[in-house]
Amino acid sequence: MPAATPDPTTVESDLPWLVVGLGNPGERYARNRHNIGARVADEVVARMGGRFTTHRARAQVYDGRWAPMGARPGARMIVAKPSTYMNESGGPVAGLLKFFGLTPDRLIVAHDELDIPFGGLRLKWGGGEGGHNGLRSISKSTGSKDYGRVRLGVGRPPGRMEAADFVLKDFPGAQSEEVALLIGEGADALEELARSNFARIQGVYNTKSV
């Protein structure tokens, strides 16, 4: 009888994680709800003491390690922001996986999530894309939906506003403190992931109240 395939969410591996923060390029979109995943990537790289450089896979990339905690060094993380628009994110992500010799089970995507109330954070492994164009592009280009997601709650649009219009608007100034906290919590989860496994971190964050 063949051995069971290990559950990638419970495996602690020496292989790096590819962490992708989704957004649209350019200052025009920088503070949009749709760009909160990219802002988490910025925070992660800042905490790691690095800076992004341009990669030929059409992405901004930082490849480094978290500072040691006790006697154990943090895992290597390749943090990336596609330089394409959101609905073309898959090409850069597939290119980075190929360049670094990784498979989708070493991929984590940070992204905005309409189905989570504003300020909430949830982790998810695999499953559908929930209408998110960035995730849809990644699933199509990589040929897999079996990758991790850090889902950053932006809430639903008010009244009859279209979801596409809502996510392409900036967070209101009154929410600035909560946005900073959410970005920080997303980075916290990724920092913990560098020293643990996805299932364990998912269990912690998915039991927190919004």
MARNU-407456 format. One record per atom (N, C-alpha, C): atom name; x, y, z; residue in one letter; residue number from 1. Coordinates in Angstrom, 2 decimals. Atoms other than C-alpha are relative to their C-alpha. Layout:
# MARNU-407456
R   atome      east     north        up   residu   num
R      CA         X         Y         Z        A   NUM
...
//
This chain:
# MARNU-407456
R   atome      east     north        up   residu   num
R       N      0.85     -1.20      0.00        M     1
R      CA      0.00      0.00      0.00        M     1
R       C      0.89      1.25      0.00        M     1
R       N     -0.87     -1.18      0.06        P     2
R      CA      1.53      3.40     -0.99        P     2
R       C     -0.14      0.87      1.24        P     2
R       N      0.02     -0.88     -1.17        A     3
R      CA      2.48      5.81      1.77        A     3
R       C     -0.90      1.20     -0.25        A     3
R       N      0.88     -1.16      0.12        A     4
R      CA      0.04      8.62      2.45        A     4
R       C      0.83      1.24     -0.29        A     4
R       N     -0.67     -1.26      0.30        T     5
R      CA      0.98     12.02      1.04        T     5
R       C     -0.04      0.89      1.23        T     5
R       N     -0.01     -0.86     -1.20        P     6
R      CA      2.08     14.32      3.89        P     6
R       C     -0.92      1.21     -0.20        P     6
R       N      0.84     -1.19      0.02        D     7
R      CA     -0.33     17.12      4.74        D     7
R       C      0.90      1.23      0.00        D     7
R       N     -0.94     -1.12      0.06        P     8
R      CA      1.51     20.27      3.59        P     8
R       C     -0.23      1.05      1.08        P     8
R       N      0.27     -1.01     -1.03        T     9
R      CA     -0.18     22.36      6.28        T     9
R       C      0.66     -0.34      1.33        T     9
R       N     -0.59      0.41     -1.28        T    10
R      CA      1.44     20.35      9.08        T    10
R       C      1.50     -0.26     -0.09        T    10
R       N     -1.41      0.32      0.20        V    11
R      CA      4.92     19.88      7.58        V    11
R       C      0.86      1.21      0.34        V    11
R       N     -1.01     -1.02     -0.23        E    12
R      CA      7.85     21.88      8.92        E    12
R       C      1.21     -0.37     -0.85        E    12
R       N     -0.98      0.33      1.03        S    13
R      CA     10.33     22.02      6.06        S    13
R       C      1.13      1.03     -0.02        S    13
R       N     -1.10     -0.93      0.20        D    14
R      CA     13.71     23.56      5.33        D    14
R       C     -0.16      0.79     -1.29        D    14
R       N      0.25     -0.75      1.23        L    15
R      CA     12.33     24.74      2.00        L    15
R       C     -0.55      1.39      0.33        L    15
R       N      0.53     -1.34     -0.28        P    16
R      CA     11.57     28.47      1.81        P    16
R       C     -1.49      0.09     -0.33        P    16
R       N      1.35     -0.39      0.39        W    17
R      CA      8.09     29.94      1.69        W    17
R       C      0.12      1.11     -1.05        W    17
R       N      0.19     -1.14      0.88        L    18
R      CA      7.15     32.14     -1.24        L    18
R       C     -1.26      0.72      0.49        L    18
R       N      1.10     -0.80     -0.55        V    19
R      CA      4.96     34.86      0.33        V    19
R       C     -0.29      1.12     -0.99        V    19
R       N      0.38     -0.98      1.01        V    20
R      CA      3.06     36.99     -2.19        V    20
R       C     -1.07      0.93      0.56        V    20
R       N      0.99     -0.99     -0.40        G    21
R      CA      1.26     40.20     -1.27        G    21
R       C     -0.65      0.60     -1.24        G    21
R       N      0.69     -0.43      1.21        L    22
R      CA     -1.39     41.10     -3.84        L    22
R       C     -0.41      1.46      0.04        L    22
R       N      0.43     -1.38      0.15        G    23
R      CA     -2.18     44.57     -5.11        G    23
R       C      0.15      0.43     -1.45        G    23
R       N     -0.24     -0.60      1.32        N    24
R      CA     -2.02     46.86     -8.13        N    24
R       C      1.19      0.92      0.09        N    24
R       N     -1.22     -0.82     -0.06        P    25
R      CA      1.20     48.70     -9.04        P    25
R       C     -0.32      1.49     -0.13        P    25
R       N      0.10     -1.45      0.17        G    26
R      CA      1.64     52.45     -8.76        G    26
R       C     -0.63      0.71      1.17        G    26
R       N      0.46     -0.81     -1.12        E    27
R      CA      0.92     55.24     -6.31        E    27
R       C     -1.51      0.18     -0.01        E    27
R       N      1.45     -0.19      0.12        R    28
R      CA     -2.65     55.62     -7.60        R    28
R       C     -0.78     -1.03      0.82        R    28
R       N      0.72      1.09     -0.65        Y    29
R      CA     -3.62     52.27     -6.05        Y    29
R       C      0.55     -0.33      1.40        Y    29
R       N     -0.78      0.45     -1.15        A    30
R      CA     -1.23     52.15     -3.10        A    30
R       C     -0.81     -0.17      1.27        A    30
R       N      0.77      0.03     -1.24        R    31
R      CA     -3.81     52.82     -0.35        R    31
R       C     -1.38     -0.62     -0.18        R    31
R       N      1.30      0.66      0.24        N    32
R      CA     -6.74     50.97     -1.94        N    32
R       C     -0.19     -1.21      0.90        N    32
R       N      0.29      1.24     -0.74        R    33
R      CA     -8.47     48.17     -0.05        R    33
R       C      0.63     -1.20     -0.71        R    33
R       N     -0.52      1.11      0.79        H    34
R      CA     -7.33     45.88     -2.88        H    34
R       C      1.49     -0.21      0.21        H    34
R       N     -1.46      0.08     -0.13        N    35
R      CA     -3.69     46.59     -1.99        N    35
R       C      0.47     -0.38      1.40        N    35
R       N     -0.43      0.27     -1.37        I    36
R      CA     -3.69     45.54      1.65        I    36
R       C      0.94     -1.21      0.06        I    36
R       N     -0.94      1.13      0.03        G    37
R      CA     -1.95     42.25      0.78        G    37
R       C      1.42      0.46     -0.31        G    37
R       N     -1.32     -0.55      0.32        A    38
R      CA      0.91     44.18     -0.80        A    38
R       C      0.58      0.78      1.18        A    38
R       N     -0.47     -0.75     -1.17        R    39
R      CA      1.10     46.38      2.30        R    39
R       C      0.49     -0.93      1.11        R    39
R       N     -0.51      1.00     -0.93        V    40
R      CA      1.49     43.27      4.46        V    40
R       C      1.39     -0.46     -0.44        V    40
R       N     -1.33      0.38      0.50        A    41
R      CA      4.39     42.22      2.21        A    41
R       C      1.03      1.08      0.33        A    41
R       N     -0.90     -1.10     -0.36        D    42
R      CA      5.94     45.67      2.75        D    42
R       C      0.41     -0.08      1.47        D    42
R       N     -0.27      0.07     -1.44        E    43
R      CA      5.63     45.24      6.52        E    43
R       C      0.91     -1.17      0.33        E    43
R       N     -0.85      1.17     -0.25        V    44
R      CA      7.17     41.77      6.45        V    44
R       C      1.45      0.30     -0.37        V    44
R       N     -1.38     -0.30      0.44        V    45
R      CA     10.20     42.96      4.47        V    45
R       C      0.64      1.04      0.93        V    45
R       N     -0.53     -0.99     -0.95        A    46
R      CA     10.60     45.96      6.79        A    46
R       C      0.46     -0.69      1.29        A    46
R       N     -0.37      0.70     -1.23        R    47
R      CA     10.62     43.64      9.82        R    47
R       C      1.23     -0.88     -0.19        R    47
R       N     -1.15      0.85      0.29        M    48
R      CA     13.17     41.39      8.13        M    48
R       C      1.26      0.83     -0.25        M    48
R       N     -1.14     -0.88      0.21        G    49
R      CA     15.41     44.42      7.60        G    49
R       C      0.50      0.01     -1.43        G    49
R       N     -0.42      0.07      1.40        G    50
R      CA     15.44     44.05      3.82        G    50
R       C     -0.63      1.07     -0.86        G    50
R       N      0.63     -0.88      0.96        R    51
R      CA     14.35     45.86      0.71        R    51
R       C     -0.23     -0.76     -1.29        R    51
R       N      0.34      0.68      1.24        F    52
R      CA     12.71     44.78     -2.51        F    52
R       C      0.96      0.37     -1.12        F    52
R       N     -0.69     -0.27      1.25        T    53
R      CA     14.60     44.46     -5.79        T    53
R       C     -0.86     -0.54     -1.14        T    53
R       N      0.78      0.41      1.17        T    54
R      CA     13.21     44.01     -9.28        T    54
R       C      0.47     -1.36     -0.50        T    54
R       N     -0.30      1.35      0.49        H    55
R      CA     13.02     40.39    -10.46        H    55
R       C     -0.52     -0.15     -1.43        H    55
R       N      0.38      0.17      1.41        R    56
R      CA     12.80     39.25    -14.07        R    56
R       C     -1.37     -0.66     -0.17        R    56
R       N      1.33      0.62      0.08        A    57
R      CA      9.57     37.38    -13.24        A    57
R       C     -1.12      1.04      0.12        A    57
R       N      0.97     -1.10     -0.09        R    58
R      CA      7.80     40.78    -13.21        R    58
R       C     -0.55      0.13      1.43        R    58
R       N      0.37     -0.13     -1.41        A    59
R      CA      7.79     41.20     -9.46        A    59
R       C      1.10      0.74      0.75        A    59
R       N     -0.95     -0.53     -0.98        Q    60
R      CA      9.45     43.05     -6.61        Q    60
R       C      0.22     -1.11      1.04        Q    60
R       N     -0.32      1.20     -0.79        V    61
R      CA     11.24     40.42     -4.49        V    61
R       C      1.05      0.33      1.07        V    61
R       N     -1.03      0.02     -1.03        Y    62
R      CA     13.14     40.13     -1.22        Y    62
R       C      0.16     -1.44      0.48        Y    62
R       N     -0.31      1.37     -0.40        D    63
R      CA     14.82     36.83     -0.31        D    63
R       C      0.87      0.07      1.25        D    63
R       N     -0.77     -0.10     -1.22        G    64
R      CA     15.92     36.58      3.30        G    64
R       C     -0.51     -0.94      1.09        G    64
R       N      0.41      0.79     -1.16        R    65
R      CA     15.54     35.04      6.74        R    65
R       C     -0.42      0.92      1.14        R    65
R       N      0.34     -0.72     -1.23        W    66
R      CA     13.84     36.18      9.91        W    66
R       C      1.17     -0.10      0.96        W    66
R       N     -1.07      0.02     -1.00        A    67
R      CA     16.21     37.04     12.75        A    67
R       C     -0.18     -1.22      0.90        A    67
R       N      0.10      1.17     -0.88        P    68
R      CA     17.02     34.09     15.04        P    68
R       C     -0.85      0.27      1.24        P    68
R       N      0.75     -0.05     -1.26        M    69
R      CA     14.69     33.40     17.96        M    69
R       C      0.60     -1.07      0.90        M    69
R       N     -0.68      0.98     -0.83        G    70
R      CA     16.67     31.74     20.72        G    70
R       C      1.12     -0.64     -0.80        G    70
R       N     -1.06      0.72      0.71        A    71
R      CA     18.93     29.06     19.25        A    71
R       C     -0.44     -0.40     -1.41        A    71
R       N      0.52      0.49      1.28        R    72
R      CA     16.72     28.46     16.21        R    72
R       C     -0.22      1.16     -0.97        R    72
R       N      0.22     -1.08      0.96        P    73
R      CA     16.95     30.67     13.11        P    73
R       C     -1.38     -0.11     -0.63        P    73
R       N      1.27      0.00      0.69        G    74
R      CA     13.76     31.69     11.37        G    74
R       C      0.15     -0.56     -1.40        G    74
R       N     -0.01      0.58      1.33        A    75
R      CA     12.82     30.11      8.06        A    75
R       C      0.30      1.05     -1.05        A    75
R       N     -0.20     -0.87      1.16        R    76
R      CA     13.87     31.57      4.75        R    76
R       C     -1.36      0.32     -0.61        R    76
R       N      1.21     -0.43      0.67        M    77
R      CA     11.10     33.59      3.12        M    77
R       C      0.36      0.84     -1.21        M    77
R       N     -0.12     -0.80      1.21        I    78
R      CA     10.95     34.92     -0.41        I    78
R       C     -1.29      0.80     -0.09        I    78
R       N      1.18     -0.86     -0.05        V    79
R      CA      8.56     37.87     -0.23        V    79
R       C     -0.10      0.75     -1.32        V    79
R       N      0.14     -0.57      1.35        A    80
R      CA      7.13     39.21     -3.48        A    80
R       C     -1.28      0.80     -0.14        A    80
R       N      1.17     -0.76      0.45        K    81
R      CA      4.76     41.77     -4.95        K    81
R       C      0.03      0.01     -1.52        K    81
R       N      0.03     -0.05      1.46        P    82
R      CA      3.78     41.21     -8.60        P    82
R       C     -0.02      1.45     -0.49        P    82
R       N     -0.02     -1.33      0.60        S    83
R      CA      4.50     44.25    -10.78        S    83
R       C     -1.10      0.19     -1.02        S    83
R       N      1.13     -0.05      0.92        T    84
R      CA      1.47     43.45    -12.92        T    84
R       C     -1.25      0.46      0.76        T    84
R       N      1.28     -0.27     -0.64        Y    85
R      CA     -2.14     44.39    -12.28        Y    85
R       C     -0.53     -1.29      0.63        Y    85
R       N      0.51      1.10     -0.83        M    86
R      CA     -4.11     42.19     -9.90        M    86
R       C     -0.43     -1.22     -0.83        M    86
R       N      0.55      1.13      0.75        N    87
R      CA     -5.85     40.08    -12.55        N    87
R       C      1.03     -0.72     -0.85        N    87
R       N     -1.08      0.68      0.70        E    88
R      CA     -2.46     39.12    -14.05        E    88
R       C      1.08     -0.49      0.97        E    88
R       N     -0.97      0.38     -1.03        S    89
R      CA     -0.79     38.12    -10.79        S    89
R       C      0.58     -1.40     -0.21        S    89
R       N     -0.41      1.39      0.11        G    90
R      CA     -0.54     34.46    -11.77        G    90
R       C      1.30     -0.21     -0.74        G    90
R       N     -1.23      0.17      0.78        G    91
R      CA      2.22     34.87    -14.35        G    91
R       C      1.24      0.21      0.85        G    91
R       N     -1.15     -0.19     -0.87        P    92
R      CA      4.72     36.40    -11.92        P    92
R       C      0.13     -1.06      1.08        P    92
R       N     -0.07      1.01     -1.07        V    93
R      CA      3.81     33.92     -9.17        V    93
R       C      0.51     -1.33     -0.54        V    93
R       N     -0.48      1.25      0.60        A    94
R      CA      4.25     30.92    -11.46        A    94
R       C      1.47      0.11     -0.38        A    94
R       N     -1.40     -0.20      0.36        G    95
R      CA      7.53     32.39    -12.70        G    95
R       C      0.92     -0.07      1.20        G    95
R       N     -0.83      0.05     -1.21        L    96
R      CA      8.85     32.83     -9.16        L    96
R       C      0.09     -1.42      0.55        L    96
R       N     -0.05      1.39     -0.46        L    97
R      CA      7.88     29.30     -8.15        L    97
R       C      1.01     -0.80     -0.83        L    97
R       N     -0.93      0.72      0.89        K    98
R      CA      9.78     27.98    -11.18        K    98
R       C      1.44      0.43      0.26        K    98
R       N     -1.35     -0.52     -0.20        F    99
R      CA     12.80     30.23    -10.60        F    99
R       C      0.63     -0.55      1.27        F    99
R       N     -0.54      0.45     -1.29        F   100
R      CA     13.18     29.17     -6.96        F   100
R       C     -0.16     -1.50      0.23        F   100
R       N      0.12      1.46     -0.11        G   101
R      CA     12.37     25.50     -7.61        G   101
R       C     -1.01     -0.45      1.04        G   101
R       N      1.01      0.30     -1.00        L   102
R      CA      9.24     25.49     -5.45        L   102
R       C     -1.30     -0.45     -0.66        L   102
R       N      1.32      0.42      0.44        T   103
R      CA      5.78     23.95     -5.77        T   103
R       C     -1.05      0.82      0.76        T   103
R       N      1.01     -0.84     -0.65        P   104
R      CA      2.46     25.62     -4.83        P   104
R       C     -0.23     -0.28      1.48        P   104
R       N      0.18      0.25     -1.43        D   105
R      CA      2.45     23.92     -1.42        D   105
R       C      1.01      0.76      0.86        D   105
R       N     -0.89     -0.91     -0.74        R   106
R      CA      5.21     26.39     -0.45        R   106
R       C     -0.36      1.46     -0.29        R   106
R       N      0.47     -1.33      0.36        L   107
R      CA      3.16     29.40     -1.55        L   107
R       C     -1.04      0.49      1.01        L   107
R       N      0.98     -0.66     -0.86        I   108
R      CA      1.29     31.79      0.77        I   108
R       C     -0.34      1.34     -0.66        I   108
R       N      0.46     -1.24      0.64        V   109
R      CA     -0.80     34.65     -0.68        V   109
R       C     -0.77      0.83      1.01        V   109
R       N      0.71     -0.95     -0.86        A   110
R      CA     -1.87     37.68      1.38        A   110
R       C     -0.89      0.86     -0.89        A   110
R       N      0.92     -0.71      0.88        H   111
R      CA     -4.98     39.35     -0.05        H   111
R       C     -1.19      0.56      0.77        H   111
R       N      1.22     -0.57     -0.55        D   112
R      CA     -8.04     41.47      0.67        D   112
R       C     -1.14     -0.99     -0.12        D   112
R       N      1.11      0.96     -0.02        E   113
R      CA    -11.21     39.55      1.54        E   113
R       C     -1.30      0.70      0.35        E   113
R       N      1.29     -0.63     -0.21        L   114
R      CA    -14.75     40.90      1.15        L   114
R       C     -0.88     -0.77      0.99        L   114
R       N      0.88      0.83     -0.81        D   115
R      CA    -16.33     38.00      3.02        D   115
R       C      0.40     -0.07      1.47        D   115
R       N     -0.39     -0.10     -1.41        I   116
R      CA    -14.57     38.82      6.30        I   116
R       C     -0.22      1.45      0.42        I   116
R       N      0.22     -1.38     -0.45        P   117
R      CA    -15.67     41.88      8.31        P   117
R       C      1.30      0.77      0.10        P   117
R       N     -1.18     -0.85     -0.06        F   118
R      CA    -13.27     44.80      8.28        F   118
R       C      0.76     -0.21      1.31        F   118
R       N     -0.86      0.18     -1.15        G   119
R      CA    -10.35     44.20     10.60        G   119
R       C      0.24     -1.44      0.39        G   119
R       N     -0.18      1.41     -0.32        G   120
R      CA    -10.68     40.41     10.71        G   120
R       C      1.10     -0.62     -0.85        G   120
R       N     -1.04      0.71      0.73        L   121
R      CA     -7.93     38.03      9.64        L   121
R       C     -0.23     -1.50      0.16        L   121
R       N      0.16      1.44     -0.02        R   122
R      CA     -8.28     34.38      8.72        R   122
R       C      1.02     -0.64     -0.93        R   122
R       N     -0.89      0.77      0.87        L   123
R      CA     -5.94     31.77      7.27        L   123
R       C     -0.77     -1.14     -0.62        L   123
R       N      0.71      1.04      0.73        K   124
R      CA     -7.07     29.24      4.71        K   124
R       C      0.99     -0.72     -0.89        K   124
R       N     -0.82      0.77      0.93        W   125
R      CA     -5.45     26.43      2.77        W   125
R       C     -0.89     -0.56     -1.11        W   125
R       N      0.72      0.55      1.15        G   126
R      CA     -6.73     25.67     -0.72        G   126
R       C     -1.42      0.50     -0.10        G   126
R       N      1.40     -0.37      0.19        G   127
R      CA    -10.33     25.88     -1.86        G   127
R       C     -0.17      1.01     -1.12        G   127
R       N      0.33     -0.92      1.07        G   128
R      CA    -12.04     28.36     -4.12        G   128
R       C      0.61      1.38      0.20        G   128
R       N     -0.58     -1.35     -0.02        E   129
R      CA    -11.05     31.93     -4.92        E   129
R       C     -0.99      1.07      0.44        E   129
R       N      0.99     -0.96     -0.47        G   130
R      CA    -14.31     33.60     -3.83        G   130
R       C     -0.16      1.21     -0.89        G   130
R       N      0.15     -1.12      0.92        G   131
R      CA    -14.40     35.77     -6.94        G   131
R       C      1.18      0.96     -0.04        G   131
R       N     -1.17     -0.89     -0.04        H   132
R      CA    -10.97     37.30     -6.23        H   132
R       C      0.85     -0.22     -1.26        H   132
R       N     -0.69      0.14      1.29        N   133
R      CA     -9.29     38.00     -9.58        N   133
R       C      1.47     -0.36      0.15        N   133
R       N     -1.40      0.36     -0.20        G   134
R      CA     -5.77     37.78     -8.18        G   134
R       C      0.18     -1.47      0.29        G   134
R       N     -0.07      1.43     -0.33        L   135
R      CA     -6.35     34.35     -6.66        L   135
R       C     -0.36     -0.85     -1.22        L   135
R       N      0.41      0.75      1.18        R   136
R      CA     -8.12     33.18     -9.80        R   136
R       C      1.15     -0.10     -1.01        R   136
R       N     -1.13     -0.01      0.91        S   137
R      CA     -5.12     34.18    -11.91        S   137
R       C      1.12     -0.92      0.49        S   137
R       N     -1.05      0.86     -0.56        I   138
R      CA     -2.70     32.42     -9.54        I   138
R       C     -0.36     -1.47     -0.15        I   138
R       N      0.42      1.40      0.12        S   139
R      CA     -4.72     29.20     -9.50        S   139
R       C      0.12     -0.48     -1.44        S   139
R       N     -0.07      0.38      1.41        K   140
R      CA     -4.90     29.19    -13.29        K   140
R       C      1.44     -0.15     -0.47        K   140
R       N     -1.38      0.02      0.49        S   141
R      CA     -1.22     29.96    -13.87        S   141
R       C      0.84     -1.09      0.65        S   141
R       N     -0.78      1.04     -0.69        T   142
R      CA      0.12     27.52    -11.27        T   142
R       C     -0.60     -1.38     -0.18        T   142
R       N      0.67      1.29      0.17        G   143
R      CA     -2.41     24.79    -12.08        G   143
R       C     -0.41     -0.62      1.31        G   143
R       N      0.33      0.55     -1.31        S   144
R      CA     -3.27     24.44     -8.40        S   144
R       C     -0.75      1.04      0.83        S   144
R       N      0.64     -0.82     -1.01        K   145
R      CA     -5.58     25.81     -5.72        K   145
R       C      0.52     -0.33      1.40        K   145
R       N     -0.49      0.49     -1.29        D   146
R      CA     -3.64     24.06     -2.97        D   146
R       C      1.20      0.81      0.47        D   146
R       N     -1.02     -0.88     -0.58        Y   147
R      CA     -1.72     26.98     -1.50        Y   147
R       C     -0.66      0.77      1.13        Y   147
R       N      0.53     -0.69     -1.17        G   148
R      CA     -2.09     29.05      1.64        G   148
R       C     -0.44      1.41     -0.32        G   148
R       N      0.48     -1.37      0.16        R   149
R      CA     -3.98     32.32      1.94        R   149
R       C     -0.06      0.67      1.37        R   149
R       N      0.21     -0.87     -1.16        V   150
R      CA     -3.77     35.08      4.54        V   150
R       C     -1.05      1.00     -0.43        V   150
R       N      1.17     -0.74      0.46        R   151
R      CA     -7.20     36.67      4.19        R   151
R       C     -0.25      1.19      0.92        R   151
R       N      0.08     -1.24     -0.75        L   152
R      CA     -7.42     40.28      5.32        L   152
R       C     -1.36      0.65     -0.23        L   152
R       N      1.38     -0.43      0.14        G   153
R      CA    -10.97     41.40      6.00        G   153
R       C     -0.15      1.48     -0.28        G   153
R       N      0.32     -1.40      0.33        V   154
R      CA    -12.11     44.60      4.27        V   154
R       C     -1.51      0.26      0.06        V   154
R       N      1.44     -0.16     -0.11        G   155
R      CA    -15.85     43.96      4.68        G   155
R       C     -0.68      0.12     -1.35        G   155
R       N      0.80     -0.09      1.21        R   156
R      CA    -18.66     44.28      2.15        R   156
R       C     -0.27      1.47     -0.36        R   156
R       N      0.32     -1.39      0.38        P   157
R      CA    -19.46     47.43      0.13        P   157
R       C     -1.35      0.43      0.53        P   157
R       N      1.28     -0.49     -0.52        P   158
R      CA    -22.23     49.63      1.49        P   158
R       C     -1.04      0.14     -1.10        P   158
R       N      1.10     -0.23      0.94        G   159
R      CA    -25.62     49.84     -0.17        G   159
R       C      0.12     -0.81     -1.27        G   159
R       N     -0.06      0.68      1.30        R   160
R      CA    -25.56     49.05     -3.87        R   160
R       C      1.33      0.19     -0.70        R   160
R       N     -1.31     -0.19      0.61        M   161
R      CA    -21.89     49.88     -4.47        M   161
R       C      0.54     -1.33     -0.51        M   161
R       N     -0.60      1.20      0.58        E   162
R      CA    -20.21     47.36     -6.75        E   162
R       C      1.27     -0.36      0.76        E   162
R       N     -1.19      0.46     -0.72        A   163
R      CA    -17.53     45.24     -5.13        A   163
R       C      1.28      0.50     -0.66        A   163
R       N     -1.19     -0.45      0.71        A   164
R      CA    -15.02     46.22     -7.85        A   164
R       C      0.32      1.46      0.31        A   164
R       N     -0.21     -1.41     -0.34        D   165
R      CA    -15.52     49.90     -7.06        D   165
R       C      0.47      0.14      1.45        D   165
R       N     -0.31     -0.06     -1.43        F   166
R      CA    -15.32     49.30     -3.31        F   166
R       C      1.47     -0.31      0.27        F   166
R       N     -1.38      0.40     -0.30        V   167
R      CA    -11.96     47.51     -3.34        V   167
R       C      1.02      0.93     -0.63        V   167
R       N     -0.91     -0.94      0.63        L   168
R      CA    -10.44     50.16     -5.61        L   168
R       C     -0.08      1.40      0.60        L   168
R       N      0.02     -1.24     -0.76        K   169
R      CA    -11.17     52.90     -3.09        K   169
R       C      0.92     -0.13      1.21        K   169
R       N     -0.84      0.00     -1.20        D   170
R      CA     -8.86     53.92     -0.25        D   170
R       C     -0.84     -0.27      1.24        D   170
R       N      0.65      0.06     -1.30        F   171
R      CA     -9.71     53.05      3.32        F   171
R       C     -0.25      1.42      0.49        F   171
R       N      0.23     -1.35     -0.55        P   172
R      CA    -11.33     56.10      4.97        P   172
R       C      0.98      0.29      1.13        P   172
R       N     -0.96     -0.41     -1.02        G   173
R      CA     -9.11     58.09      7.30        G   173
R       C     -0.36     -0.48      1.38        G   173
R       N      0.44      0.43     -1.33        A   174
R      CA    -11.22     57.06     10.29        A   174
R       C      0.40     -1.44      0.30        A   174
R       N     -0.38      1.40     -0.19        Q   175
R      CA    -10.10     53.45      9.75        Q   175
R       C      1.52     -0.20     -0.01        Q   175
R       N     -1.44      0.13      0.19        S   176
R      CA     -6.37     54.21      9.53        S   176
R       C      0.67     -0.82      1.10        S   176
R       N     -0.61      0.75     -1.09        E   177
R      CA     -5.52     52.83     12.98        E   177
R       C     -0.31     -1.49     -0.12        E   177
R       N      0.39      1.42      0.15        E   178
R      CA     -7.49     49.62     12.38        E   178
R       C      0.72     -0.65     -1.18        E   178
R       N     -0.73      0.54      1.15        V   179
R      CA     -5.82     49.20      8.97        V   179
R       C      1.43     -0.33      0.40        V   179
R       N     -1.36      0.26     -0.46        A   180
R      CA     -2.39     49.50     10.57        A   180
R       C      0.07     -1.24      0.88        A   180
R       N      0.04      1.19     -0.85        L   181
R      CA     -3.35     46.90     13.16        L   181
R       C     -0.17     -1.27     -0.82        L   181
R       N      0.24      1.17      0.84        L   182
R      CA     -4.63     44.52     10.47        L   182
R       C      1.26     -0.37     -0.77        L   182
R       N     -1.25      0.26      0.71        I   183
R      CA     -1.43     44.89      8.44        I   183
R       C      1.01     -0.64      0.96        I   183
R       N     -0.92      0.55     -0.99        G   184
R      CA      0.59     44.24     11.59        G   184
R       C     -0.34     -1.44      0.36        G   184
R       N      0.40      1.36     -0.36        E   185
R      CA     -1.45     41.15     12.43        E   185
R       C      0.32     -0.97     -1.14        E   185
R       N     -0.37      0.85      1.13        G   186
R      CA     -0.95     39.77      8.92        G   186
R       C      1.48     -0.31      0.00        G   186
R       N     -1.44      0.22     -0.09        A   187
R      CA      2.80     40.24      9.30        A   187
R       C      0.36     -0.89      1.18        A   187
R       N     -0.22      0.86     -1.16        D   188
R      CA      2.66     38.65     12.77        D   188
R       C     -0.21     -1.47     -0.37        D   188
R       N      0.31      1.38      0.39        A   189
R      CA      1.05     35.52     11.29        A   189
R       C      1.10     -0.58     -0.86        A   189
R       N     -1.06      0.48      0.88        L   190
R      CA      3.74     35.26      8.64        L   190
R       C      1.31     -0.19      0.77        L   190
R       N     -1.20      0.16     -0.82        E   191
R      CA      6.50     35.76     11.20        E   191
R       C     -0.09     -1.29      0.82        E   191
R       N      0.19      1.25     -0.74        E   192
R      CA      5.05     32.93     13.29        E   192
R       C      0.14     -1.21     -0.91        E   192
R       N     -0.10      1.10      0.96        L   193
R      CA      4.80     30.76     10.18        L   193
R       C      1.45     -0.36     -0.29        L   193
R       N     -1.42      0.26      0.25        A   194
R      CA      8.55     31.12      9.74        A   194
R       C      0.60     -0.95      1.02        A   194
R       N     -0.54      0.86     -1.06        R   195
R      CA      9.01     29.10     12.95        R   195
R       C     -0.97     -1.11      0.39        R   195
R       N      1.01      1.00     -0.34        S   196
R      CA      5.98     26.79     12.89        S   196
R       C     -0.53     -0.61     -1.29        S   196
R       N      0.60      0.48      1.24        N   197
R      CA      3.58     25.26     10.37        N   197
R       C     -1.37      0.65     -0.19        N   197
R       N      1.20     -0.74      0.37        F   198
R      CA      0.49     26.53      8.62        F   198
R       C     -1.20     -0.41      0.85        F   198
R       N      1.16      0.46     -0.75        A   199
R      CA     -2.06     24.37     10.44        A   199
R       C     -0.01      0.56      1.42        A   199
R       N     -0.07     -0.49     -1.38        R   200
R      CA     -0.85     25.47     13.87        R   200
R       C     -0.33      1.50      0.05        R   200
R       N      0.27     -1.44      0.03        I   201
R      CA     -0.89     29.18     12.97        I   201
R       C     -1.45      0.27     -0.39        I   201
R       N      1.40     -0.12      0.39        Q   202
R      CA     -4.26     28.78     11.28        Q   202
R       C     -0.91     -0.21      1.20        Q   202
R       N      0.81      0.27     -1.18        G   203
R      CA     -5.65     27.32     14.48        G   203
R       C     -0.02      1.15      0.98        G   203
R       N     -0.07     -1.16     -0.91        V   204
R      CA     -4.49     30.35     16.46        V   204
R       C     -0.83      1.16     -0.54        V   204
R       N      0.62     -1.20      0.54        Y   205
R      CA     -5.73     33.07     14.13        Y   205
R       C     -1.48     -0.19     -0.34        Y   205
R       N      1.40      0.21      0.38        N   206
R      CA     -8.99     31.47     13.06        N   206
R       C     -0.93     -0.13      1.19        N   206
R       N      0.84      0.03     -1.19        T   207
R      CA    -10.22     31.26     16.64        T   207
R       C     -0.11      1.37      0.66        T   207
R       N      0.10     -1.37     -0.54        K   208
R      CA     -9.71     34.98     17.29        K   208
R       C     -1.29      0.64     -0.47        K   208
R       N      1.21     -0.73      0.40        S   209
R      CA    -12.81     37.17     17.28        S   209
R       C      0.38      1.18     -0.86        S   209
R       N     -0.24     -1.14      0.88        V   210
R      CA    -13.13     39.92     14.70        V   210
R       C     -0.10      1.27      0.82        V   210
//
